[in-house]
Amino acid sequence: MARIDFHSNVGDKLDYVCRLTRKIWSTTAEGQPVRPIVIMAEKAELKRLNELLWTFSKTDFLPHCFVDHESAAETPIVLTEDCTPLSLQAIPHADILIQLGKNMPSDVAALIERFPRIVEVVTTAEAERLAGRTRFKAYRDLGHELHNFDQTKN
């Protein structure tokens, strides 16, 4: 079973994902390989996130690219908008998936098989909260280990 973390009540989703990605990146123990991260969202969000990952911090470098870039296999942070089984096979590495989309991925079984850890980011917007609840219930009904990190407490 996959571990699925819901980060709920997030104010600014893209800024939060930049900080979360930096945290995952920076907590890699010395001498250990960096945990590869795949970030999945809609195309417009990915374009904004791509720019933010370059500019959100003056001191941090988070190497990233889109999944179709020639250096995706060597890049630890990959951005994609597609999670169909065929597209999942094209992703060069899989450890953590950060899912920003509102909708439940169409093939959850393939997603779970590919990623042992999934992070769902849910904002305070009502439509996203309702969609997040639906995804939470769907994962729970499939028997996965769920954790919720409510960001209103931070």
Backbone torsions as a table, in degrees:
resi	resn	phi	psi	omega
1	MET	NA	145.5	178.8
2	ALA	-83.9	154.9	171.1
3	ARG	-95.7	127.5	-178.6
4	ILE	-123.3	120.9	179.9
5	ASP	-107.1	129.1	173.2
6	PHE	-103.3	122.3	173.3
7	HIS	-103.1	102.9	-171.5
8	SER	-105.8	162.4	179.9
9	ASN	59.7	40.1	178.4
10	VAL	-80.5	132.9	-179.9
11	GLY	-74.1	-66.3	-179.3
12	ASP	-110.2	103.2	-172.1
13	LYS	-59.7	-46.2	-174.7
14	LEU	-71.2	-39.8	175.3
15	ASP	-62.7	-41.5	179.3
16	TYR	-61.0	-42.9	-179.5
17	VAL	-65.8	-37.3	175.2
18	CYS	-59.5	-47.4	-179.2
19	ARG	-66.8	-40.3	178.9
20	LEU	-64.5	-42.8	178.7
21	THR	-62.7	-43.9	177.8
22	ARG	-60.3	-41.7	-179.4
23	LYS	-63.7	-47.2	178.9
24	ILE	-60.5	-45.7	-179.1
25	TRP	-60.3	-44.4	-172.7
26	SER	-81.8	-14.5	-179.5
27	THR	-90.3	6.6	176.0
28	THR	-67.6	126.4	-179.4
29	ALA	-64.9	145.6	-179.3
30	GLU	-57.7	133.7	-179.6
31	GLY	86.7	-8.4	179.3
32	GLN	-96.7	151.4	176.7
33	PRO	-68.7	147.7	178.5
34	VAL	-66.7	138.8	179.1
35	ARG	-74.3	117.5	179.9
36	PRO	-66.6	140.2	-177.1
37	ILE	-123.5	132.1	172.6
38	VAL	-114.1	129.7	178.7
39	ILE	-112.9	123.5	-177.5
40	MET	-114.9	128.6	179.4
41	ALA	-160.0	179.0	175.2
42	GLU	-72.7	155.1	-173.5
43	LYS	-53.0	-45.8	-177.9
44	ALA	-63.3	-41.4	178.1
45	GLU	-65.6	-39.5	-179.9
46	LEU	-64.3	-37.7	178.0
47	LYS	-63.1	-44.2	177.8
48	ARG	-66.6	-41.1	179.1
49	LEU	-63.7	-41.0	177.6
50	ASN	-54.4	-46.5	179.1
51	GLU	-67.3	-41.4	179.6
52	LEU	-63.7	-38.6	179.8
53	LEU	-61.9	-26.9	177.0
54	TRP	-82.4	-26.7	-167.9
55	THR	-119.2	-10.3	-171.0
56	PHE	-68.8	-22.2	-179.9
57	SER	-136.3	137.2	178.6
58	LYS	-80.2	-15.2	-174.7
59	THR	-113.9	-12.7	-177.3
60	ASP	-105.0	140.9	174.2
61	PHE	-117.4	119.5	179.2
62	LEU	-116.1	94.4	-176.2
63	PRO	-64.2	123.9	-177.1
64	HIS	-149.6	161.6	174.9
65	CYS	-161.9	170.6	175.1
66	PHE	-78.8	153.3	-174.0
67	VAL	-59.4	-28.1	-178.4
68	ASP	-89.0	3.7	178.3
69	HIS	-74.7	146.7	-177.1
70	GLU	-62.3	-22.6	-179.4
71	SER	-99.3	13.6	-177.9
72	ALA	-58.8	-35.2	-178.5
73	ALA	-65.6	-26.8	-179.1
74	GLU	-101.3	-1.7	-174.9
75	THR	-101.3	126.5	-174.0
76	PRO	-74.4	-17.5	179.3
77	ILE	-121.2	117.5	-175.5
78	VAL	-120.5	135.5	179.7
79	LEU	-104.9	133.9	179.2
80	THR	-147.5	151.6	175.4
81	GLU	-109.6	-4.2	-172.3
82	ASP	-116.7	130.1	178.4
83	CYS	-126.0	28.1	174.6
84	THR	-69.0	156.0	-178.8
85	PRO	-53.4	-40.0	179.5
86	LEU	-64.5	-42.2	178.9
87	SER	-67.9	-37.2	178.4
88	LEU	-60.8	-36.1	178.7
89	GLN	-66.3	-28.2	-178.9
90	ALA	-78.3	-16.3	179.1
91	ILE	-70.6	125.5	-171.0
92	PRO	-69.6	-21.4	-179.2
93	HIS	-150.3	159.7	-177.4
94	ALA	-150.7	118.2	172.8
95	ASP	-139.1	-59.5	-179.0
96	ILE	-123.4	132.3	173.0
97	LEU	-111.3	125.4	171.9
98	ILE	-103.5	115.4	-173.6
99	GLN	-104.9	118.9	-178.0
100	LEU	-107.1	-9.5	-177.1
101	GLY	-68.9	155.2	179.6
102	LYS	-78.8	-29.6	-173.5
103	ASN	-92.2	151.5	174.7
104	MET	-67.6	131.4	176.7
105	PRO	-55.8	145.3	-173.5
106	SER	-66.0	-35.4	-178.7
107	ASP	-120.3	81.8	-176.8
108	VAL	-63.1	-37.7	-178.8
109	ALA	-59.7	-43.4	179.1
110	ALA	-67.0	-37.9	179.2
111	LEU	-64.5	-46.8	-179.6
112	ILE	-64.6	-37.9	179.2
113	GLU	-65.4	-34.1	-176.6
114	ARG	-82.9	-34.3	-174.8
115	PHE	-121.9	117.3	178.2
116	PRO	-72.7	-17.3	179.8
117	ARG	-137.3	129.2	179.3
118	ILE	-124.7	133.8	176.7
119	VAL	-115.5	120.0	176.9
120	GLU	-100.9	125.8	-180.0
121	VAL	-106.8	122.9	-175.5
122	VAL	-124.4	125.5	-178.8
123	THR	-84.6	-175.7	178.1
124	THR	-84.8	-7.0	178.6
125	ALA	-62.8	134.1	-173.8
126	GLU	-56.4	-44.4	-179.8
127	ALA	-61.7	-39.4	179.5
128	GLU	-71.6	-37.9	177.8
129	ARG	-61.3	-45.1	179.5
130	LEU	-64.7	-42.7	178.1
131	ALA	-64.1	-39.4	178.0
132	GLY	-62.4	-41.3	177.6
133	ARG	-62.4	-40.3	178.8
134	THR	-62.8	-44.2	178.9
135	ARG	-65.9	-40.7	178.6
136	PHE	-57.5	-48.9	-179.8
137	LYS	-62.5	-40.5	-179.0
138	ALA	-64.2	-44.9	177.3
139	TYR	-63.5	-42.4	-179.9
140	ARG	-61.6	-43.4	-179.8
141	ASP	-64.3	-24.7	177.0
142	LEU	-84.7	-4.5	174.0
143	GLY	87.9	21.3	-178.3
144	HIS	-87.0	155.9	178.6
145	GLU	-74.6	116.1	-176.2
146	LEU	-112.9	141.7	176.0
147	HIS	-136.0	140.8	177.9
148	ASN	-119.5	130.7	177.3
149	PHE	-117.8	99.2	-176.6
150	ASP	-78.6	116.8	-175.4
151	GLN	-81.6	-4.7	175.2
152	THR	-70.4	-19.2	-179.1
153	LYS	-85.4	-6.1	-178.3
154	ASN	-101.7	NA	NA
